[in-house]
Amino acid sequence: MKNPPERLRAAKVLGLSLVLVSTSAVASPAAAEEAPSPVPVPQVEGPVPGTPPGDPESDDIEKTYPFFASTEKLAAYGYVEEEFFISGTAGVYEGGETVSEHPYATRIVVRRPKRDVRSNGTALLEWQNVSAGYDLDALWAPSAEHIMRSGYTWVGVSAQDVGVSRLAEWSRTRYGGLDVTDGGTVGNDELSYDVFSQAAQAVRTGEAGVVGRVEIDNVLAIGASQSAGRMTVYYNEVLPSIEPVFDGYGFMVGTAPQGDRPEPVFQVNSETDAAWNPSPPDDTGAFRLWEVAGAAHSGWAGRHAREGVEKRDLGGQTEFDCTEPPFSRVPLQHALNASYDHLDAWTRKGTPPPTAERMTRTEQGRLARDEDGFALGGIRLSQVEVPTALNTGANAPAADGETNRFCVLFGTHAPYSEEKLAELYPTRGEYIRSVTKVDNRNVRDGYITRRDAAANRHDAVWSGIGG
């Protein structure tokens, strides 16, 4: 691919998903009456060669391995990671109609079973999050083990200019030919919607071996935070005009549409996101919403899972000055893991996921809390019902600064004292039994998987709580 002219740089890091995009517009009646346009298969180049991370030849200023290449032990699960460049023509939409078309070139990262026998036949296409100013596989990181144990193929799509531009800055040798702005002539990530569709088409058709010999017969779109916001626009404004390429949609910690389409929509929100939504919608035949008490929009699990790649590719992790100790330890990924399995079954068999109680709100729309500070209602994991710390979805910046504004996303984690733990759990057996009871209930209700319940019990046994 030839290098494009210098593209326009993003003026600032993207903000919160709930205020990022408007989701009220819908396709015009005229567009809805027209036959949906087929989604073309993009041109595919790859797997893109390079030296592995840590190889002396790859540690110069021009990196030759994929940005944020996974630090998970992929081979132990029979998985491989490959990067491909995709290119084609993407449209700009207004009122549900294509008003102009433009060339693009971007990348997708594929993490998949090496052999078809280990695959469950479903691909999770994640719209890479760019709120931090670079591509972030927000949903892969905390759920990698579940994704691989279950046999999903995960595909990260670089759809937005903030992420693609940062790739080129990180390694112009590898990524200098990528552009999703037609040389800076198209702004506001207008091409991102067709880019996302065409990436799905490449996966669905197996174009140029993007999924190797793995057969994919179910393709699910997933996105977190601002990516969920862009997927909401995609669902409302673009999807009515094109042939569907996704079998279902997972909108995580962000907005979600309540449309009248056959493709199921599953929304999973943390306590942080629930606090921003005083009137959550009801479930329908094609829509489910889960709200997880105590969990944060961006909690400890994701930060911990990305520590290695951020140190390697960014030089370290950003530190934040928040009013309360940041990063809730309530494992939102446990509910996310279950939601992927439910969405897979919903799209394949028509089996709807279980419903869940909404979080409790006051007459003013605020989240209600008990005397200890825990939010009431919602899905209640054992880390909330059998607490060893106060975990909430709320926090705030303690000082001015561009990075500190992200404190509102992290929630809080305030560990209990040894004296309080001894008072709550006089014996280790009592603590373990309490955790197991809550987890068994959540497994029965479908809110967490058996493996995640087993992991919780393991942590409880080795915690030392209860003497």
C-alpha positions in Angstrom: 0.0 0.0 0.0 1.2 3.5 -0.8 1.6 6.0 2.0 -1.4 8.5 2.1 -0.9 12.2 2.5 -0.5 13.4 6.1 -3.9 12.9 7.8 -5.5 15.3 10.2 -4.7 14.6 13.8 -7.4 14.3 16.5 -7.8 17.5 18.4 -8.3 15.8 21.7 -8.8 12.4 23.3 -12.4 11.1 22.9 -14.5 11.5 26.0 -17.2 9.5 27.7 -19.4 7.3 25.5 -22.7 8.7 26.9 -21.9 12.1 25.6 -19.8 11.2 22.6 -22.4 10.7 19.9 -26.0 11.4 19.2 -28.1 8.3 19.0 -31.5 9.8 18.2 -31.3 9.9 14.4 -32.7 7.1 12.4 -32.7 6.2 8.7 -35.0 8.2 6.5 -38.2 6.6 5.3 -37.0 6.8 1.7 -33.8 4.9 2.5 -35.7 2.3 4.5 -37.9 1.5 1.5 -34.9 0.9 -0.8 -33.3 -2.6 -1.0 -30.4 -2.8 1.5 -26.9 -2.5 -0.1 -24.6 -5.5 0.0 -21.5 -5.2 2.1 -18.4 -5.7 -0.1 -15.5 -8.0 0.9 -12.4 -5.8 1.4 -9.0 -6.5 0.0 -6.9 -8.3 2.6 -3.1 -8.3 3.0 -1.4 -10.6 5.5 -0.7 -12.1 7.8 1.6 -9.1 8.1 5.1 -10.4 8.8 7.3 -9.1 11.7 9.6 -10.1 14.5 8.1 -11.1 17.8 7.9 -8.7 20.7 11.1 -8.9 22.7 13.2 -9.9 19.7 16.2 -7.5 19.6 15.4 -6.7 16.0 11.9 -5.5 16.9 13.0 -3.2 19.7 14.1 -0.3 17.7 12.1 2.9 17.1 10.2 1.3 14.2 8.4 -1.6 15.8 7.8 -4.6 13.5 5.2 -6.5 15.6 1.5 -5.7 16.1 0.8 -2.8 18.4 -0.6 -4.2 21.7 0.3 -7.8 20.6 -1.2 -10.0 23.4 0.9 -11.0 26.3 -1.4 -13.9 27.1 0.0 -17.5 26.7 -1.9 -18.1 23.4 -0.2 -21.3 22.5 -1.2 -22.9 25.8 -4.8 -22.6 24.6 -4.0 -23.6 21.1 -4.4 -20.0 19.8 -2.5 -17.9 17.4 -2.4 -14.1 16.8 -2.2 -12.6 13.3 -2.5 -9.1 11.9 -4.0 -8.2 8.5 -4.4 -5.0 6.6 -7.8 -4.5 5.0 -8.6 -1.9 2.4 -11.5 -0.9 0.2 -14.1 1.9 -0.3 -16.2 3.2 2.6 -19.2 5.5 2.4 -20.3 8.6 4.3 -23.9 8.4 5.5 -26.5 11.1 5.9 -30.0 10.3 6.7 -29.4 6.6 6.1 -28.1 7.2 2.6 -24.6 7.1 1.2 -23.6 10.6 0.0 -19.9 9.9 -1.0 -17.4 7.1 -1.1 -13.7 7.1 -0.1 -10.8 4.8 -0.1 -9.5 3.5 3.3 -6.8 1.1 4.6 -6.6 -0.1 8.2 -5.8 -3.2 10.2 -7.5 -6.0 12.0 -5.9 -8.2 14.7 -7.1 -11.8 14.8 -6.7 -14.1 17.8 -8.1 -17.5 17.0 -7.8 -21.3 17.5 -5.0 -22.7 15.4 -7.2 -25.7 14.6 -10.9 -25.7 13.7 -11.5 -28.5 16.2 -10.9 -26.0 19.1 -13.3 -23.4 17.6 -16.9 -22.9 18.6 -17.6 -21.3 15.2 -18.3 -17.8 16.6 -16.3 -14.6 16.0 -16.4 -11.7 18.4 -15.6 -8.5 16.5 -14.5 -5.8 18.9 -14.6 -2.2 17.8 -11.3 -1.0 19.2 -11.7 1.7 21.9 -9.7 4.9 21.3 -10.7 7.0 24.4 -7.1 6.9 25.7 -5.7 8.1 22.3 -4.8 4.7 20.9 -6.3 1.3 20.0 -7.4 -0.5 23.2 -8.8 -4.0 23.1 -10.9 -3.2 26.1 -13.0 -6.3 26.0 -10.3 -8.8 25.1 -8.0 -8.0 27.9 -10.0 -9.0 31.0 -11.8 -11.9 29.3 -9.0 -13.4 27.3 -9.0 -16.7 29.2 -12.8 -17.2 28.8 -12.6 -16.3 25.1 -9.9 -18.9 24.5 -11.3 -21.6 26.7 -14.7 -21.2 24.9 -13.2 -21.4 21.4 -14.2 -17.9 20.2 -12.3 -16.2 17.5 -11.6 -12.6 18.6 -11.0 -9.8 16.0 -10.0 -6.3 16.9 -11.0 -3.7 14.3 -9.1 -0.4 14.0 -12.0 1.7 12.7 -11.2 5.3 13.9 -8.6 7.9 13.0 -7.3 8.4 16.6 -6.2 4.8 16.7 -4.9 4.5 13.2 -2.9 7.8 13.5 -1.3 6.6 16.7 -0.4 3.3 15.0 1.5 5.2 12.3 3.3 7.3 15.0 4.2 4.1 16.9 5.7 2.5 13.8 5.6 4.3 10.4 7.4 1.3 8.9 4.6 -1.0 9.7 1.5 1.3 9.7 2.4 4.3 7.6 0.2 3.1 4.8 -3.0 3.1 6.8 -5.6 5.8 6.6 -9.3 6.1 7.4 -9.8 9.7 6.5 -9.1 9.7 2.7 -6.0 11.8 3.2 -7.6 14.1 5.8 -10.6 15.0 3.7 -13.2 13.0 5.8 -13.5 13.8 9.5 -15.6 12.6 12.4 -14.7 9.0 11.7 -17.5 8.9 9.0 -15.8 6.0 7.3 -15.7 3.9 10.5 -19.1 2.3 10.0 -18.4 0.7 6.6 -14.9 -0.2 7.8 -16.5 -2.2 10.6 -19.0 -3.9 8.3 -16.3 -4.8 5.8 -14.1 -6.3 8.5 -17.0 -8.5 9.5 -17.5 -9.5 5.9 -13.8 -10.5 5.6 -14.2 -12.7 8.7 -17.5 -14.2 7.6 -16.2 -15.1 4.2 -12.7 -16.1 5.4 -11.2 -13.8 2.8 -7.5 -14.4 2.2 -7.3 -16.7 5.2 -8.1 -14.1 7.9 -9.3 -16.9 10.2 -7.1 -19.7 8.8 -8.9 -23.0 8.5 -11.4 -22.1 11.2 -15.0 -22.1 10.0 -17.0 -19.1 11.3 -20.8 -19.3 11.0 -21.8 -16.7 13.7 -20.4 -13.2 13.9 -21.1 -10.9 16.9 -20.3 -7.2 17.2 -19.0 -6.1 20.6 -17.8 -2.7 21.8 -17.1 -0.9 25.1 -17.7 2.6 26.2 -17.2 5.1 23.2 -17.1 2.1 20.9 -20.6 1.1 22.1 -21.6 4.7 21.3 -20.4 4.4 17.8 -22.0 1.0 17.4 -25.3 2.6 18.5 -25.0 5.1 15.7 -24.1 2.2 13.3 -27.2 0.2 14.4 -29.6 3.2 14.2 -28.4 5.1 11.2 -26.4 2.7 9.0 -27.7 -0.8 9.5 -31.2 -0.1 8.0 -29.5 0.7 4.7 -27.2 -2.3 4.4 -27.4 -6.1 4.4 -26.7 -7.2 8.0 -23.3 -8.9 8.5 -23.6 -9.3 12.3 -25.8 -11.9 13.9 -26.0 -10.1 17.2 -24.6 -7.1 19.2 -23.0 -6.7 22.6 -23.0 -3.1 23.9 -20.8 -3.0 27.0 -20.5 -0.1 29.5 -22.1 2.4 27.2 -25.1 3.2 25.2 -27.2 0.7 23.3 -30.1 0.9 20.8 -33.6 -0.3 21.5 -34.4 -1.0 17.9 -37.0 -3.1 16.1 -34.6 -5.4 14.3 -34.3 -9.1 14.4 -30.7 -9.1 15.6 -30.5 -9.4 19.4 -29.0 -6.6 21.4 -27.3 -7.4 24.8 -26.2 -4.4 27.0 -24.1 -4.9 30.1 -23.4 -1.9 32.2 -21.4 -1.3 35.4 -22.6 0.6 38.4 -20.8 3.6 36.9 -22.8 3.5 33.8 -26.1 2.8 35.7 -25.5 6.0 37.7 -25.5 8.0 34.4 -28.8 6.5 33.3 -31.6 7.4 35.6 -34.3 5.6 33.5 -33.0 2.3 32.1 -35.2 0.7 29.4 -37.2 -2.5 29.9 -36.2 -5.8 28.4 -37.9 -6.9 25.2 -37.9 -9.9 22.9 -34.7 -8.6 21.2 -33.1 -6.6 24.0 -31.5 -7.4 27.4 -29.9 -5.1 29.9 -27.8 -6.2 32.9 -26.5 -3.8 35.5 -23.7 -5.0 37.8 -23.6 -3.5 41.3 -20.2 -2.4 42.6 -18.5 -2.7 39.2 -16.7 0.2 37.5 -16.8 1.3 33.9 -13.0 0.7 33.8 -12.0 -1.4 36.8 -9.0 -3.3 38.1 -9.2 -6.4 35.9 -8.7 -4.5 32.7 -5.9 -2.3 34.1 -4.1 -5.4 35.5 -4.5 -7.4 32.3 -3.0 -4.6 30.1 -0.1 -3.8 32.4 2.4 -5.9 30.4 1.5 -4.5 26.9 1.3 -0.9 28.2 4.7 -1.2 29.7 6.1 -2.7 26.5 4.4 -0.5 23.9 3.8 2.7 25.8 6.6 2.7 28.4 4.3 2.2 31.4 0.9 2.8 32.8 -0.6 6.2 33.5 -1.0 7.1 37.2 -4.1 8.9 38.3 -4.9 11.3 41.2 -8.4 10.4 42.3 -10.4 11.4 45.4 -10.9 7.8 46.5 -8.7 4.7 46.0 -9.3 3.8 42.3 -10.2 0.7 40.4 -13.1 -1.4 41.7 -12.2 -5.1 42.1 -15.7 -6.3 41.3 -15.1 -8.5 38.3 -17.4 -7.1 35.7 -15.8 -9.5 33.2 -17.5 -12.4 34.9 -20.9 -11.0 33.8 -19.4 -10.1 30.4 -18.2 -13.7 29.9 -21.6 -15.0 30.6 -23.2 -12.5 28.3 -21.0 -13.6 25.3 -22.2 -17.2 25.8 -25.8 -16.1 26.2 -25.6 -13.9 23.1 -24.1 -16.8 21.1 -26.9 -19.1 22.2 -29.5 -16.4 21.5 -28.4 -15.9 17.9 -27.9 -19.6 17.2 -30.8 -21.2 19.0 -33.2 -18.3 19.8 -32.7 -18.9 23.5 -33.0 -15.5 25.2 -30.7 -14.6 28.1 -32.0 -14.4 31.7 -33.4 -11.1 32.8 -31.8 -9.3 35.7 -33.1 -6.8 38.3 -32.2 -3.2 37.6 -30.2 -1.3 40.2 -32.3 0.6 42.7 -32.8 4.3 42.1 -34.3 7.1 44.2 -37.1 9.3 43.0 -34.5 11.7 41.7 -32.9 8.9 39.6 -29.8 8.5 41.8 -28.5 5.1 42.8 -29.7 4.0 46.3 -27.1 2.8 48.7 -27.1 0.9 52.0 -25.5 2.1 55.2 -22.1 0.7 54.2 -22.0 2.5 50.9 -22.9 -0.4 48.6 -25.3 0.3 45.7 -28.6 -1.6 45.9 -30.2 -3.9 43.3 -28.7 -5.1 40.1 -26.6 -8.2 39.6 -24.8 -8.8 42.9 -21.6 -10.8 42.6 -19.9 -12.4 45.6 -17.4 -9.6 45.8 -20.3 -7.3 46.8 -22.5 -9.8 48.8 -19.5 -11.2 50.7 -17.3 -8.1 50.8 -13.7 -7.7 51.9 -13.6 -4.1 50.7 -16.0 -1.3 49.7 -16.2 -1.5 45.9 -18.3 1.1 44.1 -18.6 2.5 40.6 -18.1 6.1 41.7 -15.0 8.3 41.9 -13.8 11.7 40.9 -10.5 13.6 40.1 -8.6 14.9 43.1 -6.7 17.4 41.0 -6.9 19.1 37.6 -5.3 17.4 34.6 -6.3 15.8 31.3 -5.6 12.2 32.6 -7.3 12.7 36.0 -10.6 13.2 34.4 -10.7 9.5 33.8 -11.1 8.9 37.5 -14.8 9.1 37.1 -14.6 5.7 35.2 -12.5 3.7 37.7 -14.8 3.3 40.7 -13.4 2.8 44.2 -11.7 0.0 46.1 -11.3 0.6 49.9 -10.1 -2.6 51.6 -11.5 -3.5 55.0 -9.2 -3.6 58.0 -8.0 -6.9 59.5 -10.2 -6.2 62.5 -13.3 -5.8 60.4 -12.6 -8.9 58.3 -12.2 -10.9 61.5 -15.5 -9.6 62.8 -17.3 -10.4 59.5 -15.7 -13.8 58.9 -14.6 -15.5 62.2 -13.5 -18.7 60.3 -12.1 -19.4 56.9 -14.8 -22.0 56.3 -17.5 -19.5 56.9 -16.1 -17.1 54.5 -15.6 -19.8 51.8 -19.1 -21.1 52.3 -20.6 -17.6 51.9 -18.7 -16.9 48.7 -19.7 -20.3 47.3 -23.3 -19.8 48.1 -23.6 -16.5 46.3 -21.6 -17.8 43.3 -23.8 -20.9 43.0 -26.8 -18.7 42.9 -25.3 -16.5 40.2 -24.4 -19.6 38.2 -27.9 -20.9 38.5 -29.3 -17.6 37.4 -27.0 -17.4 34.5 -25.0 -14.3 35.5 -21.6 -15.9 35.8 -20.0 -19.1 34.4 -19.1 -22.2 36.4 -15.4 -21.6 35.7 -15.5 -18.0 37.0 -17.3 -19.3 40.1 -14.6 -21.9 40.6 -12.0 -19.1 40.3 -13.7 -17.1 43.0 -13.7 -20.1 45.3 -10.0 -20.6 44.6 -9.3 -17.0 45.5 -11.4 -17.3 48.7 -9.5 -20.5 49.8 -6.1 -18.8 49.4 -7.1 -15.4 50.6 -6.2 -16.1 54.2 -9.5 -14.5 55.3 -11.0 -16.2 58.4 -7.7 -17.3 59.8 
